[in-house]
Structures are given as C-alpha cells and as structure tokens.
Amino acid sequence: MRDWVHRFNEQGLDGLTNSWNGGAKGRLSAEQKVELAKIVEDGPDRAVDGVVRWRRVDLQRVIKERFDVDYCDRYVGTLLQELGFSHISARPRHPMQDARIVEAYKKTSRAR
C-alpha cells in the first residue's frame, strides 16, 4: 500500500498502473545460446561426454563447464524449448528383429 501512495504522489494516476520491469537479465548471451544450440544439434561425443544422447542433466553439466553458468535441470528444459528443441523419444525396437519377417507380417496382416 505504501508503494502505491509513493507512486501516486510521484506520478499521479499513471503511477498506480502496474508495469512489467522485464525480469532478471539472461545469464547466457545470444552468442552462447547459438553455441549451445549447435552443441545440442551435434549431439554428445560418447568418449568425452560419456552419454549417447543428451539429457537435461548432461546439458546442465555442459553449460556449467563451457559457460560457467549454473542452471537447474528444469530451466535447461525451458531453455531448450526457447531454442526450438522438443523432447523426442525413439520407438523401441528389439535388437534381434528381422526386417524380412516384419515385411512378411505387414503383407499378410489384416488392415485396420
């Protein structure tokens, strides 16, 4: 209430409208975000990163190592979405699957 009175005294009725101040400044620069997007696109190096696909916790570690910026893993997901990435998971496939048997099944199975 006190803040409203001070704003009214300084700015009149215009001082009573709430204004958005923009929030905190981003911790990664535009160039760093472009570099991060390239890192995500290129995928992890199994020998260096120790993983075959990126997870948020892995990218959290990479961001800390490369840019010295600490993000929680949930915000890493938000950042990835901001960069235009979405979560995609591969369909599971049995390692002993035979392509000829699958094709034969498709040809003889009833259409739905």
N, C-alpha and C positions, 0 to 999 in steps of 0.2 A: 504494500500500500504506500509506503514511504517513497519508494522509487517512482510510483505514478505521480505523486504530488510534486516531486522534484522535476520530473519530465514535463508536467503541465506548466509549472512555473517558468521553465526554461523555453519550452517550445509551443505552449498553448495546446489546443485540441489535437494538433498533429503529433504531439509527444505521447498521446495516450494510445496510439496505434502500435501494435507490436511489429517489430521489424526483425527480419532474419539477418543475423550477423555473418552467416556463411560457414560457421563451424571452424574447427581446427584446420590448419594448413596440412595438406597431404605430406606424408613422410617420404614418399618416393617421387622423384621428379618425373616429368614426361619422358625424358630420355631413358631413365631407369625402367619405367613401365614398358617402353618399347623393347628394351633389352630383356626384361622378364618375359614378355610375350614370345620373344624369339627362343628363349630357354625352354619355355613350355612347348612350343611348336617342335623344336628339335628333339625333345624327349630326353630322358636321362641316359647317361653313359653308365652302363652296368658296372664297369670296372671302377669308376670314380664315385658314383652316387650310391652304388650298392642296391639299386632297385631297377625293375624292368619297366615300370610305368609310374608316373607322378601321382603322389597322394598329397593332400594339403600339408600334412606334417613334413613331408620331404621338401616341398616348396618353401615352407616356413623356415627350414634349416638353410636352404639355398639363399633365400632373401637375407637372412642374418649374416651368412658368410660373405656374400658378394656385396651387399649394400649397407651392412651394419645397421639394419632396421629390424626391430622386434615387432612381429605381428602375432596375434593369437591365430590358431588354425582356422577358426570360424571366419575371421576377417580375410584370411587368404582366399577362402571360397568366394567372398564378396568381391575381392579384388579380381579374381579370375573371371567372374561374371561381368564385371565392369570392362574387362579387356576383351570380352566377346566369347569366352570359352564356356562350355557347359559340360556337365558330367555325362559321359557316355561309357557304357559298360559293354564289353563284348559278350556275345551269346556263347555259353559254354558248349564245348564240343569234345566228345570222347577222343582220346589220343589214338585209339585203335580203329577209328571209324574208316570204313571202306567206301570210297566215292561211288564205285560201281554198284554196290548193294543199295546205297541211298537212291541212286538214279533209277534202279530197277523197281524199288519200292514206290517211288513217285509215279512211275509209269503205270503200275498195276493197282495203286490205291484208288479208292473211290473219291471223286471230287466232292467237296463240301458245299 
